[in-house]
Amino acid sequence: MCRGLTSSPAFPKAFRTLNAATSPGVKTVSLLTATCIVIANMVGTGVFTSLGFQVGGLPSGFAIVVLWIVGGIAALCGAVAYAELGAALPQSGGEYHFTSKIYGPTVGFLSGWLSITVGFAAPVAAAAMALGGYCHEVLPVVPPMPLAIGTVLLITLVHLGGVRIGSWFQNAATAFKVALILVFIVAGAFFAQDPQPVTFAPQPGDLGLILSAPFAISLVYVMYAYSGWNASTYIIGEIHNPSRNVFLSVALGTGLVMALYVALNMVFFRAASIPEMTFKKEVGLIAGRHIFGDAGGQVMAGLICLGLVSTISAMTWVGPRVAQRMGQDLPPLRLLARTNTAGTPAVALVFQAILALVLVVTATFDAVINYVQFSLTLSSTVTVAGLFVLRWRQPALPRPYRAWGYPVTPLIFLAISGWMLTYMLLEERSRNPSLLGLTTILIGLVVYAFLRKSAAPMNPNGTA
């Protein structure tokens, strides 16, 4: 069905050749900047908020370490698959471009739909909610929800004014976040005031925990913290020597972040007790107070808030550009491509802000995480599976880079992702957000059918 729709006259040439109009452009993004983009997209809300939703079901230092290593391995295995897809299909757009070329326009549209409705709006909402929670702990007089709403609105207004986040800002923000994590790791290892008597060596019963439903559900939060490992595939057309540097950027970025995440969560687990952290999203503040004292903990919480502001800003900058790209490719969505006098995709920015604010007002933090992670895991699973489809259908297609460890590495990613998706649908706490993710996909199919119908009277060249 998907392949048949590719040649359907109901959809114009502009849709049948998704991203074809996108010129490669000047290859100005270096390996360093591409790696920093990967790191900056990964290091955000998740690592400072996830542990509290894991330790209740996994009260074991060894299980927590394995959890974050498994998440890193899954991200690395997904990264090498995306790197081959990027080398074989060298245009920007990430899943939106890959799936449209592999499966046809229906799946391609749904991948883009998930990106513009879930992929960026939900992480913005989650980061804003975490920022509100951290600031409320530091300044109790500040209510968290109004602060979260105000932050989203303020940053949206800044970007509507035409502010551009260049490579220098991205690199600086990345350096700040990495430095913050390193401070936590060093201080927690050597200066914790009252360290907990925990061990990270395997103990009796740990294997059962690793194979349990709580481990699979906890992996949802871990993979949310790792999300962004595929960031450089969205800008392949701008990366210098993409056949080499796309792989290196995702591999180096993911490997460094995995090492930082494992060490940081060991520090958190050692600094604060399990009852203190259970179901608390401000674990960075809780651990910071144990490491630096009350005053130092408040300072670290303030620095985390600043880091979350840069995360929200980065998502607010990148997300609307995906919607803008779809508006340029798909004539019925041309409104999303409309820019203001400053050259900013104003309609797409406002659209994303509205979605983020709805989530801030109506959902809890863990519900947002489950919602976004189910949808994005499903999308990346379909994309990685597409690597097998592309090799089968087009074995002669030039591939300047081939996935390291194929077929084992993509199969590892698919197995871990499938395990997560299954438990998210079966486990009570995450079932409703996961079903909401499926509902979002169904809504996307309805929108696709409407757009396909509305595109019928258009001229063959895709114009009205």
Helices and strands as residue ranges (DSSP letters): H 2-6, H 13-16, H 31-42, H 46-49, G 51-53, H 61-88, H 95-103, H 105-114, I 115-119, H 121-138, H 144-160, H 167-191, H 206-210, H 213-226, G 231-238, H 242-271, H 274-277, H 283-329, G 331-337, H 346-362, H 365-393, H 408-426, H 428-454
